[in-house]
Amino acid sequence: MKEPVVIVGAGLAGLRAAALLQANGISCRVLEARDRIGGRVLSMAAQDMPELGRFDLGPTWFWPNHEPVITNLVKELGLPTMEQHTSGAILFEQSKTGPIQRHVLPEGAVERSVRLDGGIQSLIDAIASTLPSGTIELNTRVTAIQLNDQVTIQAEELDGKKKTIRARAVILALPPRIVAERIDFSPSLPDGILASMKDKPTWMAGQAKAVAIYDRPFWREDGLSGQATSWSGPLQEIHDASPDTGCGALFGFFGLPAKLRQELGEEQLHHLVIDQLTRLFGPSAEKPIAFLYKDWAGDSETAVEDDLPPLTSFPDYGLPAGTSSWDKRVIFAGTETAPGHGGHLEGALLSAERAAFAVMKLVEEHKQ
């Protein structure tokens, strides 16, 4: 039997690459260090209230007018979508004591974006459901990859048990910085490739998100979109995260640096967020029925130390620079390696298509 292609990482890029290869008759094994699939896609339900639905603590939306790959895939999988609520005034806060500015943007000023009913996790689950049972191996951390006549992968399970896996090729669907820091290569990757990987900041790794859930989207009754920008924080950017019907929700990205968030702790941040939402949206925001929080900077499968400082500009993404003896046998995927739309779900899918095509080309060459 021919060795499978091993995909390291069960995020969107890894799962999509696996689905494309399986559809073309190429067997795969997907190894994931976490105890769940999705990577930076994380849609969570409020504790003890699953009936409220799932809310995105990772990527939240996509733009159909500019991102055809994810748009077509969502249609192909038959996933229900909802348009992001943007109608109404947006709020602007310069200080905690100053007046809250209210602005109504001209019609069409906000680019149309779309969310998935049930969160982006619905896309992850739908792709995973197309894979043969047993394809995905959770709690399996890849520690080393060796290239001789074939690719040999060393992995460690949660209980410390080690296993050796032989592969015809390996797709690394992980943030490049995680690959550079956590996986040993023999022969070693050239310094140029390692430097290029370390120079690609992991998208969202320095970010944290909070979601406050209410019994209804009360701000819409006041003519507000739920969108706000703040210079005083702790949330820098706020949006409506409500489902189509039922409860209401507001989510925001923190403007506080990762180290300060860690010093304050989740409980203190919770209080600061609710105080801010109450300043902006009034007394109805004071007592949410649920609160969700995720600090990606504290997620060891996402962030490394270099990811903690806030980004000052959009990263320059794309494939790691340089060539080596690993060419064709180790293939990079993930949104940080995408030729376009880096950092977005679209970029992850584009990278998956490129990686799968490279494997299919390799398989064809070996047949000749």
N, C-alpha and C positions, 0 to 999 in steps of 0.2 A: 504494500500500500504506500502511496506517495505521502510524504510528510505534509501536514497542514500548514497553512499560513497562520502565524501567530500575530494577533493584534493586541497590543498593550494599551489598555484604557477602554472602558466601556462608557465613554461619553458619546455625544452626538456623532463626532467624526468616526470614532472607532466602530460604533454600531452600524452606522451607514456603510462604512467600508466593508464590514462583514456581510451585510445584507446584499450588497452589490456582488461580492465574490461568490457567495452561496448561490445567488441567482444565475451565476455563470458556471456553476458546477465545480467551484474551487472550495474545498473544505477549509474551515477556519476554527481556531480556538481564540476566544477573547478573554484575556486575563485582566482582572480588575482588583486593585488593592483595597478599595472601599467595600463596605458591606451592602452596597446598593449600586444600581446603574444610573447613569445620567451625568456624572462628572459635575461640572458647574451648573448644570440644569438641576434645579431643586424646587419642586412644587410641594408645599406642605399644607396640611389641614390643621386647623386649630385643635388643640388637645381637647378630647371629649366632645368635639362638635364637628364631626366629619360632614354632617349635612350642609354645612356652610360652603363646602367646596374646598379646592386647593388654591393656594396663592403662591406666586413665583417669588422666590428669594434669590434666584439667579436671573438669567435672561428672561425678558417678559414679553417682548413683542417682535414683530418683523414688519417690513414695509413692502407690500405687494407691488407697488409701482416701480421699485428698484431692485427687488430681490426675487428673481424668477425661480431659482432652484428650490428654495424652501416653499414658495407659494405653490409650485406645481406638485411638490411632494406631499404637502398637506392635503391638496385636492385628491391626489392619487390614493392616499390612505383614508380618505373620507372623514377627516377630522373636522368637527364643528368649530367655527371661529366666531369672534365678536370684534367689532371695531372699537378701538380705544376711544373712550369718552373724552372729548376735548371741548364740547360746546359749553359756553359760559365764560365768565371772567377768570383771568389768572391773577394771582396775588404776588406781590413783591414786598419783601421785608428787608429793610436796611439795618435796623437795630431792634433790640427787644423792647425798647421804650418808645420808639418813633411810630408814626402812623403806618398802617398797612395800606399799601398802594394797590389799587384795583384797576386792571386794564382789560379791555375787550379787544381782541385782535381782529383784524379784517377777515372776512370769510375766505377760507382757503389758505390762510397764513400758516396753519399747522399741517404738516405732512401727514397723510393718512397712514396709520399703523394698525396692526391687527394682533389680537391675542388669541390664544387657544382656550376653548371651553375646557376647564379642568387643568389649565396650566400647560406650560411647555413640556412638562413631564408626559403629557398625553402623546406627544410626538416620539419621545424616547420609548415609551411602552409599546407604541404601535410598531416601531421598527424592530424592537426586540422580539415581538410576537411572531415576526416572519422568520426568525432563526430557528434551526433545529434545537430540540431540547438538549441541554448539556453544553451548548456552544459557549455560554458565558460562565466563567469560573470566578466567583467573588472571593474576597479576602485572600487574594493571591497576588503577592507583591514581587515583581520582577527585580532581581538584584544584579544580575550579570548576563551579558550576551557575548558569546564567543563565535568567531567565524573561522572555520577551517574548510573541510570539504562541504560542510553544511552549516547551518546556523544552530547553535545550541544555547538554550535559554535556561538560566537558573532562577527559580522562583521559591518563595517561602510563603507558607500558609499561616493563618492566624495563630495556630497552635504551635508554630515553630517548625513544623514538618517541611522539609525541603524536597523539591522535585526538579527533575531535569526534563526538558521538553526539546525535541528536535523539530526544526521547521525548515521549510523550503525558503521562506523569507519572513521578515518581521516588519510589521507596521507599528511605528511608535506614535500612538494617538494620545500623547501627553503634552503638557506645556513644555517647551524646549528647556526651560530652566530646571524643571523637575528631572528630565532625562539627564541633563548634564551633571546634576548633583547626586542623583540617587542610583544610577545604573553604571556598573563597571563594564568596559568594553575591552575585548581582547581579539585582535590587536587594538591598541588604543585609537580613538578617534583623533585626527589631527588637531593641533591647537587652534587652527583657524576655524574649524567647525565648532569646537567647544566654545570658543570666544563668541562666535555668532549666535549660538544658542543662549548663552548667558546674557547676551545683549538684547534679547527679546523679552520685554516685560510681559508677565502673564496677565492676560485680560481679566479684570475684575479682582485680581488677587489682593490688591490693596483696599478694596471696597467693602462696605457693609451695608445691609439693607434692613429696614424695619417695615412691618406691615401692621397697621392698626385697623381692626375689624369692628364694624358697628352694625346695629340692627337694620339700618337703612342708609343710603347715601344722602344724608340730610343736607349737605352742602349744595346739592343741585337745586334744592328748594329755595336757596338763596341766590340762585343765578350764577353759581360758581362751577368751574370745570373740575375743581379738585387739584389743579396744577398750581404750584407755587415755587418761587425761588427765594432763597434767604441768604443774607450775608452773615446772619447772627447764629444760625444753626440751633441744634446740632445737625438737622437735616438741611442739605444744601438745595436739593431738588425733590419736589413732591409731585405725585401723580395719583389719579383715580385708579384704583385696582379692583373696583367692584365687579362682581359677576353680572350677567345680563339681567337677572332677576334675583330678588331676595335681599341679602345683606349688602352693606356698603363697605368699602375698604379704601384706605389711603396708604400708599407706600412711598418711601423716600430713601434717597442715597445720602449717606453721611458726608459732611464736609470736614469732620474731625479726622486728623491723621490716625493711622492704625495704632501707634503706640499710646496715644492719648485715650483711644477707645478702650484699649486693654487695661490701662490704669484706672479708668472710671468704672469699668465692669458693666455687665448687662443690666443689672437692676437700676443703677444710677442713670444709664443711658435711656432706659425705659421711661423713667420719670421726666428726663429732659425732653424726650420726644413728645410725650403727652402734653407737657407744658407748652411746647412750641405749637403743636396742632391746635391747642385751645386758644392760644394767642391769635392764630391765623383764622381758624374756622368757627370760633365761638364756643360757648359752654357745652354744646352737644358733643364736642370732641373730647371732653374731659374723661369720660368713662367708656372706653371701648369694651366690647364683650370678649375680645381676645387680642393678643399681641404676639407677633412672630418676629424673630430676629436672627440674622445670620451674618457673622463676621468672617469673610473669606480669608482675611489675613491670618486668622487663627486656624485655618484648615491646612494641615500639613501635607495633604494630597494636592493642594492648589498653590500655596504660596511658599516662597523661600525668603530668606532675610532681605535679599535685594528688592523684593516686591513691596516692602513696607512703606518706603517713601512715596508720597503722592506723585503721580505722573504730571509732568509739566507740559507735555505735548503728546500728540497721537503717535504711538510707536510705529516704527518702520518694520512691517511684517513681511513674510515671505519665507521661502525655503532657507535653511542654514547655508551659509556661503562655504564654498570649497568642495573638493572631491577627495575620495579616499578609496582604499581597497574594499570598503563596505558598499560602494555604489551598486545599486540594483538589489542588494540583499537586505538592506535596512532602508526603510522608506518612512519619511516623516509625514504625519498628518496632524490635524488640529488647527483651530482658527488662527493661531499665531504663525502658521506656516502657509497660510492661504495667499494666493497671488492678488486677491482683491477681497474686499469686505472683511479684512482681518479684525478680529475681535467680535464679530457678529456670528449669529447662527448660520447665516448664508456662507460665511467664510469657512466654518467647520464643514459644511456640506460640500463646498467646492474642493476643499482639501481631501475629503473622503473620496470623491470622484477621481481626483488626480492619483491618489494612492492606489485605489483599486485598479485603475487603468494600467499603472506601472506594474502591478503584480500580474495582471492578465497578459501584458506584453512579455514579461519574464517567463511565464508558463508556456506561451506560444514559442518562444525562442528555444526552450528546452525540448519541445516536441520535434523540432526540425533536426 
